Amino acid sequence: MSGHAADLALARELALLGGGIALERYRRHPPATRKGDGSWVTEADLAAEEAIRGRLAEARPGHNVLGEEDGLHAAGGGAAAPGRPTWVVDPIDGTHSYMIGIPLWATLVGLVVDGEVVVGVCHAPGLGETYEAAAGGGARMNDEPIAVRATPLGEAMVVSGGLRSMQEFGLEPFYSELSAAAWRVRGLGDFWGHMLVARGAAQVMVDPITRVWDIAAVEVIVREAGGVITQADGSPVADNRSCVSTCGGALHAEILALARAS
């Protein structure tokens, strides 16, 4: 039994809150602009994050909040306090999909304590799927336990954000070798690729670059489902670096070896 049951319940509440706000605006073309890094932000992203921050100010005022849209602050207001538990929020992961009416988007909420992600929830209203995990408590989708499914690489499903993203970040040789060796390759990026690995529908997800709000909630779910998640060089996942989720075991080692050789 996980020691983070109350935190997981709150994370689920927050993810459903933010996801509900986004769903109300979905396919209704909320105003959108480009940020400095070229990515999109909509009025729905801002409204969802604001609501989540408001709830955390009530529920965990002594904690910190790191959100994609409004940065790092104390939950109760003011500057973040070093060393405090930090809630990591992506109000809409997959904003471009959200904008064009593809349901592969989600509200992500993770909790980091002493440098470790201990709770994660990925709520995908457009898919009717909610994934969650707490350290030591296993992983679930829609309240049912999930687990990775191991296969050899030649029988594995590989998912990613697509070839162009690999080219942009220098992973095209690795991705080409991986694609040639795998059974099937599909472009199913953002949070959902990692969740497909966690629930055993895919065996490998490759993301050439992720931000901490993209990966915090995902990380604990993949691990609690029995998978392994690292950078492409085998280092622990980190902000603004690559991320590879697999079903673990020999397959993960094989994927890392391909990355090194490429």
matplotlib code that plots the C-alpha trace (Angstrom):
import matplotlib.pyplot as plt

x = [0.0, 1.4, 2.0, 0.8, -2.9, -4.0, -1.7, -2.8, -6.4, -5.6, -3.6, -6.6, -8.9, -6.6, -6.2, -10.0, -10.5, -8.0, -9.1, -12.8, -12.0, -10.1, -12.9, -15.5, -13.5, -12.4, -13.4, -14.7, -11.4, -10.3, -7.9, -4.3, -0.9, 2.6, 5.1, 8.7, 9.8, 7.4, 4.9, 1.2, -0.7, -4.5, -6.9, -7.8, -4.2, -4.2, -7.6, -6.9, -3.6, -5.1, -7.8, -5.3, -3.2, -6.2, -7.1, -3.5, -3.5, -6.3, -5.2, -1.4, -0.4, 3.0, 4.0, 5.4, 3.8, 5.6, 3.4, 4.1, 2.4, 3.2, 6.4, 7.5, 5.9, 4.7, 1.3, 0.1, 1.6, 5.0, 8.4, 8.9, 10.4, 13.5, 13.1, 9.3, 7.2, 6.5, 3.4, 4.3, 1.4, 0.9, -2.6, -2.8, -0.1, -0.6, -1.9, -1.5, -3.6, -6.1, -6.3, -7.0, -9.5, -7.4, -8.3, -4.6, -4.2, -4.3, -3.9, -0.8, -0.2, 2.8, 4.2, 7.9, 9.2, 13.0, 13.8, 11.6, 8.3, 6.0, 2.5, 1.4, -2.0, -2.6, -6.2, -7.2, -10.9, -11.1, -10.1, -12.1, -8.8, -7.3, -3.9, -2.5, 0.2, 1.8, 5.2, 4.9, 1.2, 1.1, -0.4, -4.0, -6.1, -9.7, -9.2, -8.0, -4.5, -2.1, 1.3, 3.8, 3.9, 7.4, 8.3, 11.5, 12.3, 11.3, 7.8, 7.6, 5.4, 7.4, 5.6, 7.0, 6.3, 7.3, 10.4, 10.6, 11.1, 13.9, 15.6, 15.3, 17.1, 19.7, 18.1, 17.3, 20.0, 18.9, 15.3, 15.9, 17.7, 15.0, 12.3, 14.0, 14.3, 10.8, 7.7, 5.6, 6.1, 3.5, 3.5, 1.6, 3.5, 3.2, 1.9, -0.1, 2.9, 4.3, 0.9, 0.6, 3.9, 2.6, -0.6, 1.2, -0.2, 3.3, 6.8, 8.8, 8.2, 10.9, 10.6, 13.6, 13.1, 10.7, 10.2, 9.7, 6.0, 5.7, 7.4, 6.9, 3.5, 4.4, 7.6, 6.0, 3.1, 5.6, 7.7, 4.8, 3.5, 6.8, 8.5, 11.8, 12.1, 15.5, 17.2, 18.4, 21.9, 20.5, 20.8, 17.9, 15.1, 15.7, 14.3, 15.0, 16.4, 15.4, 13.1, 12.7, 10.0, 10.1, 8.7, 12.1, 14.5, 16.6, 14.6, 15.6, 19.2, 18.9, 17.3, 20.1, 22.7, 21.1, 21.2, 24.8, 25.7, 23.9]
y = [0.0, 3.4, 6.0, 8.7, 7.9, 11.4, 13.1, 10.8, 11.6, 15.3, 14.9, 13.1, 15.9, 18.5, 16.7, 16.2, 19.9, 21.1, 18.6, 19.5, 23.2, 22.3, 19.9, 22.6, 24.6, 21.7, 22.1, 25.6, 27.3, 29.0, 31.9, 30.7, 32.4, 31.3, 31.4, 32.5, 28.9, 28.6, 26.3, 27.1, 28.2, 28.6, 30.4, 26.9, 26.1, 29.3, 28.8, 25.1, 26.0, 28.9, 26.7, 24.0, 26.6, 28.0, 24.6, 23.9, 27.3, 25.9, 22.3, 22.5, 26.2, 25.2, 23.3, 24.7, 24.6, 24.4, 24.9, 25.1, 28.4, 30.3, 28.9, 28.1, 29.7, 28.8, 27.3, 29.8, 32.7, 34.3, 32.8, 29.1, 27.7, 25.5, 21.9, 21.9, 19.3, 20.5, 19.9, 19.8, 20.7, 20.6, 21.9, 20.6, 18.3, 18.1, 21.6, 21.4, 18.3, 20.0, 23.0, 21.0, 18.6, 15.5, 14.0, 13.0, 15.6, 15.5, 17.4, 16.1, 16.5, 15.1, 15.5, 15.7, 15.1, 15.2, 15.0, 12.0, 11.9, 10.1, 10.7, 11.1, 11.5, 11.8, 12.7, 12.5, 13.6, 13.3, 9.7, 8.9, 7.6, 8.5, 7.0, 7.3, 5.9, 6.6, 5.3, 1.7, 1.5, 0.2, 1.9, 2.1, 3.2, 4.1, 2.4, -0.9, -2.1, -1.8, -3.3, -3.3, -6.3, -7.5, -8.6, -9.0, -5.9, -7.8, -8.1, -4.7, -1.7, 1.5, 4.9, 8.4, 12.0, 11.2, 11.4, 15.1, 15.5, 12.9, 14.9, 18.2, 16.8, 14.6, 11.2, 10.3, 7.6, 5.9, 6.2, 4.7, 1.7, 1.2, 1.4, -1.1, -3.6, -3.2, -5.0, -1.8, 2.0, 4.6, 8.4, 8.7, 11.3, 13.3, 11.6, 9.0, 7.1, 6.6, 5.5, 2.9, 1.4, 1.5, -0.4, -2.9, -1.7, -0.6, -1.6, 1.5, 5.3, 7.7, 11.4, 13.5, 16.2, 16.7, 19.4, 18.5, 19.2, 16.8, 13.9, 14.2, 12.5, 10.1, 8.9, 7.4, 5.8, 4.0, 2.8, 1.6, -0.3, -2.2, -0.2, 1.6, 5.3, 7.0, 9.4, 7.8, 7.5, 5.7, 8.7, 9.5, 11.6, 15.3, 18.6, 19.5, 16.1, 13.0, 10.4, 6.7, 4.5, 0.7, -2.4, -2.9, -5.8, -6.8, -4.7, -1.4, -2.4, -3.2, 0.2, 2.0, 0.1, 1.1, 4.7, 4.5, 2.9, 5.6]
z = [0.0, -1.0, 1.7, -0.6, -0.8, 0.2, -2.2, -5.0, -4.3, -4.5, -7.7, -9.3, -8.1, -9.6, -12.9, -13.3, -12.4, -15.1, -17.6, -17.1, -17.8, -20.9, -22.1, -21.8, -24.4, -26.5, -30.2, -29.5, -30.6, -27.5, -28.3, -28.9, -29.2, -29.7, -26.8, -27.0, -27.7, -30.6, -28.8, -28.5, -25.5, -25.4, -23.1, -21.9, -20.8, -18.8, -17.2, -16.3, -14.6, -12.8, -11.3, -10.3, -8.6, -6.8, -5.4, -4.3, -2.5, -0.4, 0.0, 0.2, 0.9, 2.2, -0.9, -4.2, -7.7, -10.9, -13.9, -17.6, -18.0, -14.8, -13.6, -10.0, -7.0, -3.5, -3.6, -1.0, -3.0, -3.2, -3.9, -3.9, -0.7, -1.3, -0.3, -0.1, -1.9, -5.4, -7.6, -11.3, -13.6, -17.3, -17.9, -21.4, -22.6, -26.4, -26.9, -30.7, -30.8, -28.5, -30.9, -34.0, -32.5, -32.0, -28.5, -27.7, -24.9, -21.1, -17.9, -16.0, -12.3, -10.5, -7.0, -6.3, -2.8, -2.1, -5.8, -6.4, -8.2, -5.8, -7.4, -11.0, -12.7, -16.5, -17.2, -20.9, -21.1, -24.9, -24.6, -21.5, -19.9, -16.5, -15.5, -12.0, -9.7, -6.4, -5.4, -4.1, -5.0, -8.6, -11.6, -12.8, -15.8, -15.0, -11.6, -13.1, -12.6, -15.6, -16.3, -19.1, -21.5, -22.4, -26.0, -28.0, -30.1, -33.3, -31.9, -30.2, -30.9, -31.0, -30.6, -30.8, -31.8, -35.3, -37.6, -37.8, -34.1, -34.2, -37.0, -35.1, -32.1, -33.7, -33.0, -36.6, -37.0, -33.7, -34.7, -38.1, -36.6, -34.0, -36.6, -38.8, -35.9, -34.4, -35.5, -35.9, -35.5, -34.9, -34.3, -31.1, -29.1, -25.9, -22.7, -24.5, -26.0, -22.5, -21.2, -24.0, -22.7, -19.2, -20.1, -22.3, -25.7, -26.8, -25.7, -26.5, -26.5, -27.7, -26.9, -28.2, -25.7, -22.7, -20.1, -16.5, -16.6, -19.6, -17.8, -14.0, -13.8, -16.6, -14.9, -11.8, -13.8, -16.1, -13.2, -11.1, -14.2, -14.2, -17.0, -17.2, -18.1, -18.8, -21.2, -24.5, -23.0, -19.9, -17.5, -15.2, -16.9, -16.6, -17.8, -21.5, -22.3, -24.2, -22.7, -23.5, -21.8, -22.3, -20.8, -19.2, -18.9, -21.8, -24.2, -22.4, -22.5, -26.2, -27.0, -25.1, -27.0, -30.3, -29.2, -28.3, -31.6, -33.5]

ax = plt.figure().add_subplot(projection="3d")
ax.plot(x, y, z, "-o")
ax.set_aspect("equal")
plt.show()
